[in-house]
């Protein structure tokens, strides 16, 4: 296998069935590639109560600064209905200029391109004058408990320090070069429970339908809008994702209703300030009786998730400019700087160093027949190679 060819490096990774939390040989394969380039590998397994053990990899080339981290994951989501795939999801078949396979886009493709970019840079001008590390987890598609967060702490305890980080998640919506992620919205989930009184639908005066109170409270969560956004982020948004009573009968008023919701929020809020705002809204709305004339205030409780994701934005000029210039040089496109989308492991990395995200086009991620254009693999490899050269040069001279 030639490490300078991203098609070959990606095919080797796809052929490892690393469905989370199984390592599937992917980290072993990647370790061998990195060792060939001169990296020192640290393979570590983390455990936690109620979660599967997860293998992780931390590899470093060089001993001096400046120090750039590339972060990602080799675990992939399940293939779903394997019979619906037109190609074996772990065979890395190439059809009409596209490589098929689970993880081709999310995100073994990004890892393969970074490895090949490094191999090309080393062959052309030697290793960077500094250090490059790869922080690779097998738990990004899972609960994210035994992965990046613990691996960062593990590496830090051994004396590691980073000046900047690049996460290779697929960031481009339509074509390579569309978008660089310079931050992420936060995420907070919650469960709202409304208590009622069970009874017969023919005798509503003897019961108290919790759905009436739930509709009032759910409206208060969503209206008015949380904010209008700012120059860095779109408006925060709350979505009610389910309302359930556990009641299979049409002639019984249920005793309880439960609603689940999630908020993707910008840096106007913290998880704590957002929770306080929502508690205030519920308290004010509980006494409204538009749907419950003559009733006492709605009896309710609310619980928020104990692992919210914070919002963040990166302002490291050298990092952002080096990546933007590399994209422009390789593709001719000026990337938009975005904070849209879901969460990623960048939410953990931002506590240690500035971080940006850039990878492949994400159109087929998690889909049947996930695939990547070979031209995009070559394009991303070129971008990463130019970025590596530009970032190290700018940091040393800056």
C-alpha positions in Angstrom: 0.0 0.0 0.0 1.2 3.5 -0.9 0.4 5.9 1.9 0.6 8.9 -0.5 -2.6 7.6 -2.3 -5.7 8.4 -0.3 -7.7 5.9 -2.3 -5.5 3.1 -0.9 -5.5 4.4 2.6 -9.2 4.8 2.7 -9.9 1.3 1.2 -7.8 -0.2 4.0 -9.8 1.5 6.6 -13.2 0.8 5.1 -12.4 -2.9 5.0 -12.2 -2.9 8.8 -15.8 -3.3 10.1 -15.5 -0.9 13.0 -19.2 -0.5 13.9 -19.2 1.4 17.2 -18.0 0.3 19.7 -16.1 -2.5 17.9 -12.6 -1.5 16.8 -12.8 -3.9 13.9 -9.1 -3.6 13.1 -9.4 0.0 12.1 -7.1 1.4 14.8 -4.6 -1.4 14.2 -4.5 -0.6 10.5 -4.1 3.1 11.2 -1.4 2.5 13.8 0.6 0.6 11.2 0.3 3.4 8.7 1.4 6.0 11.2 4.3 3.9 12.4 5.5 3.7 8.8 5.6 7.5 8.8 7.6 7.7 12.0 4.8 8.2 14.6 4.9 6.9 18.1 1.6 5.2 18.9 -0.3 5.0 22.3 -3.2 2.6 22.2 -5.5 2.9 25.2 -8.9 1.4 26.2 -11.3 3.3 28.4 -14.2 1.8 30.5 -17.2 3.2 32.4 -20.1 1.8 34.2 -23.0 0.8 31.9 -21.1 1.5 28.7 -18.9 -0.7 26.4 -15.1 -0.6 26.6 -13.7 1.5 23.7 -10.3 1.4 22.1 -8.6 4.7 21.2 -5.4 5.8 19.6 -3.1 8.7 20.2 -0.1 9.1 17.9 2.6 11.7 17.7 5.3 12.7 15.2 8.0 15.0 16.6 8.9 16.2 20.0 9.0 20.0 19.7 6.4 22.8 19.1 4.5 24.1 17.5 2.1 21.2 17.9 -0.9 20.5 15.6 -3.5 17.9 16.5 -5.7 16.1 13.9 -8.8 14.6 15.6 -11.3 12.1 14.3 -12.9 8.7 14.7 -12.7 5.3 13.1 -16.0 4.0 14.5 -19.0 4.0 12.1 -22.7 3.7 12.4 -24.4 0.3 11.6 -25.1 -0.4 7.9 -28.8 -0.8 8.5 -30.4 -3.1 5.9 -27.3 -4.7 4.2 -29.5 -6.0 1.4 -30.4 -2.4 0.5 -26.8 -1.6 -0.4 -25.7 -2.0 -4.0 -22.2 -2.8 -2.9 -20.7 -4.6 0.1 -20.5 -1.8 2.8 -17.1 -3.1 3.9 -15.5 -3.9 0.6 -14.5 -0.4 -0.6 -15.6 -1.1 -4.1 -15.1 1.7 -6.7 -17.9 2.3 -9.1 -18.0 5.2 -11.6 -15.3 7.1 -9.8 -16.8 6.7 -6.3 -15.7 4.5 -3.4 -18.5 2.8 -1.6 -18.4 1.9 2.1 -19.6 2.6 5.6 -17.4 5.4 6.9 -16.3 6.6 3.4 -17.5 10.1 4.3 -18.0 9.9 8.1 -15.2 9.9 8.7 -12.6 7.4 7.6 -12.2 9.4 4.4 -11.0 12.5 6.3 -8.5 10.3 8.3 -7.2 8.7 5.1 -6.7 12.1 3.4 -4.8 13.5 6.4 -2.5 10.4 6.5 -1.8 10.7 2.8 -1.3 14.5 3.0 1.3 13.9 5.7 3.0 11.2 3.7 3.2 13.5 0.7 4.6 16.4 2.7 7.2 14.2 4.4 8.2 12.8 1.0 8.5 16.3 -0.5 10.2 18.3 2.2 10.5 16.2 5.3 8.5 16.1 8.5 7.1 19.5 9.7 9.3 21.5 12.0 7.3 20.8 15.0 4.9 18.1 16.0 1.8 16.5 14.5 -0.5 14.2 16.5 -3.6 12.2 15.7 -6.2 11.8 18.4 -8.5 9.1 17.1 -11.5 7.6 19.0 -13.7 4.6 18.5 -16.6 6.2 20.4 -17.8 9.2 18.4 -20.8 7.5 16.9 -21.7 6.0 20.3 -22.3 7.6 23.7 -19.0 9.6 23.5 -18.1 8.6 27.1 -15.0 6.4 26.6 -13.6 8.3 23.7 -12.2 11.8 22.9 -12.9 13.4 26.3 -11.0 10.7 28.2 -8.3 10.5 25.5 -7.6 14.2 25.8 -7.3 14.0 29.6 -5.1 10.9 29.3 -2.7 12.6 26.8 -2.6 15.8 28.9 -1.7 13.9 32.0 1.3 12.5 30.1 2.4 16.0 29.3 0.9 16.6 25.9 0.0 20.2 24.9 -1.5 21.4 21.6 -1.4 24.8 19.8 -4.3 24.1 17.4 -6.5 21.3 16.2 -8.2 20.2 13.0 -11.2 17.8 13.1 -11.8 16.0 9.9 -15.6 15.6 10.1 -17.5 16.1 6.8 -18.3 19.8 6.8 -19.2 20.6 3.2 -22.8 20.5 2.2 -22.5 20.4 -1.6 -19.0 20.6 -2.8 -15.5 20.5 -1.4 -14.5 23.9 -0.1 -18.0 25.1 0.8 -17.7 25.4 4.5 -15.3 25.5 7.4 -16.7 25.0 10.9 -15.3 27.5 13.3 -17.6 26.6 16.2 -20.7 24.7 17.1 -24.0 25.4 18.7 -24.7 24.0 22.1 -27.1 21.2 22.8 -29.4 20.8 25.8 -32.1 18.1 26.1 -34.9 17.9 28.6 -38.0 16.0 29.7 -41.1 17.8 30.8 -43.7 15.8 32.8 -47.3 17.0 33.5 -49.4 15.3 36.1 -53.1 14.9 35.7 -55.9 12.8 37.1 -57.0 9.7 35.2 -60.6 9.3 34.4 -63.4 8.5 32.0 -63.6 10.8 28.9 -67.4 11.0 29.5 -66.8 12.5 32.9 -64.1 15.1 32.4 -65.1 17.0 35.5 -63.9 14.1 37.6 -60.5 14.0 35.8 -57.7 16.4 34.8 -56.3 15.8 31.3 -52.6 16.4 31.5 -52.4 17.0 27.7 -54.3 20.3 28.2 -51.6 21.5 30.5 -48.9 20.0 28.3 -50.0 22.0 25.3 -49.9 25.2 27.4 -46.4 24.5 28.7 -45.0 23.2 25.4 -46.1 26.5 23.7 -44.4 28.5 26.5 -41.1 26.6 25.8 -41.2 27.5 22.1 -42.8 31.0 22.1 -41.5 33.6 22.0 -38.3 32.7 20.2 -35.3 32.3 22.5 -33.2 34.9 20.6 -32.5 36.3 17.2 -29.0 35.0 16.8 -25.9 37.1 16.3 -23.1 37.6 13.9 -21.5 34.3 14.9 -24.6 32.0 15.3 -28.1 31.5 13.9 -31.0 31.8 16.4 -31.3 29.3 19.1 -34.0 26.7 18.5 -36.1 24.4 20.7 -37.8 21.4 19.1 -40.3 19.2 21.0 -39.5 15.7 19.7 -42.2 13.6 21.4 -45.3 13.8 23.6 -46.4 10.6 25.1 -49.0 9.4 27.6 -48.5 5.7 27.4 -52.3 5.4 26.9 -53.6 3.0 24.3 -57.3 3.7 25.1 -59.4 6.3 23.4 -62.0 6.5 26.3 -59.5 7.0 29.2 -58.1 10.4 30.2 -54.4 9.6 31.0 -52.8 10.4 34.3 -49.6 11.8 33.0 -48.0 13.2 29.9 -44.3 13.4 29.1 -42.6 15.6 26.4 -39.0 15.4 25.3 -37.3 18.3 23.7 -33.9 19.5 22.5 -32.4 23.0 22.2 -29.6 23.9 19.8 -28.4 27.1 21.3 -25.9 29.9 20.5 -23.3 31.7 22.7 -25.9 34.1 24.0 -26.7 31.3 26.4 -25.0 28.8 28.7 -26.7 25.5 29.6 -27.5 26.9 33.0 -28.9 30.3 31.9 -31.0 28.5 29.3 -32.4 26.1 31.9 -33.2 29.0 34.1 -35.0 30.8 31.2 -37.1 27.7 30.5 -38.0 27.1 34.2 -39.2 30.7 34.4 -41.3 30.3 31.3 -42.9 27.2 32.7 -43.6 28.7 36.0 -45.4 31.7 34.4 -47.4 29.5 32.0 -48.5 27.0 34.7 -51.2 29.3 36.0 -52.8 30.0 32.6 -56.1 28.3 32.4 -57.2 28.8 28.7 -57.5 25.1 28.2 -58.2 24.2 31.9 -60.9 26.6 33.0 -61.4 26.6 36.8 -58.4 24.4 37.5 -55.4 24.8 39.8 -52.1 25.6 38.2 -50.6 22.8 36.0 -48.6 20.3 38.1 -45.4 19.6 36.3 -41.7 18.7 36.7 -38.7 19.2 34.3 -35.4 17.4 34.1 -32.4 18.5 32.0 -29.7 16.2 30.7 -26.6 16.0 32.9 -24.2 16.2 29.9 -25.1 19.3 27.8 -22.8 20.4 25.1 -21.7 24.0 25.3 -21.6 26.4 22.3 -18.3 27.8 21.3 -16.6 29.8 18.5 -12.9 29.7 17.5 -11.2 33.1 16.9 -7.6 31.8 16.2 -6.7 33.9 13.1 -3.6 31.9 12.1 -5.5 28.6 12.2 -8.6 29.9 10.3 -6.6 31.8 7.7 -4.2 28.9 7.0 -7.1 26.6 6.4 -9.1 29.1 4.3 -6.1 29.9 2.2 -5.4 26.2 1.6 -9.0 25.6 0.5 -8.8 28.6 -1.8 -5.5 27.5 -3.3 -6.7 23.9 -3.9 -10.3 24.5 -5.0 -10.6 28.2 -6.0 -13.4 28.5 -3.5 -13.8 30.9 -0.5 -15.2 28.8 2.3 -18.0 30.2 4.5 -17.1 30.2 8.2 -20.0 28.4 9.9 -21.2 27.3 13.3 -24.2 25.4 12.0 -24.9 21.7 12.3 -24.9 19.3 15.2 -22.3 18.6 17.9 -18.9 17.0 17.3 -15.9 16.0 19.4 -14.7 19.6 18.8 -16.8 20.4 21.9 -14.2 18.6 24.0 -11.1 19.7 22.1 -12.0 23.4 22.4 -11.1 23.2 26.2 -7.5 22.4 25.3 -6.7 24.5 22.1 -8.3 26.4 19.3 -10.1 24.0 16.9 -11.7 24.1 13.4 -13.4 21.4 11.4 -13.0 20.6 7.7 -13.6 17.4 5.8 -15.4 15.8 2.9 -18.9 16.5 1.4 -21.4 15.0 3.8 -24.3 14.2 1.5 -24.2 10.4 1.9 -23.0 10.1 5.5 -25.0 7.5 7.5 -27.0 6.6 4.4 -27.3 3.3 2.5 -24.5 3.3 -0.2 -22.4 5.8 1.6 -19.7 6.8 -0.9 -17.1 9.4 -1.8 -15.9 10.7 -5.1 -12.2 9.8 -5.7 -11.7 13.4 -7.0 -12.8 14.6 -3.5 -10.3 12.3 -1.8 -7.6 13.8 -4.0 -8.9 17.3 -3.4 -9.1 17.0 0.4 -5.6 15.5 0.5 -4.2 18.4 -1.4 -6.0 20.9 0.9 -4.6 19.1 4.0 -1.1 19.1 2.6 -1.2 22.8 1.8 -2.8 23.6 5.2 0.0 21.7 7.0 2.6 23.6 5.2 0.9 27.0 5.6 0.0 26.5 9.3 3.5 25.5 10.4 5.1 28.2 8.4 2.7 30.9 9.7 3.1 29.8 13.4 6.9 29.7 13.2 7.1 33.2 11.5 4.3 34.8 13.5 
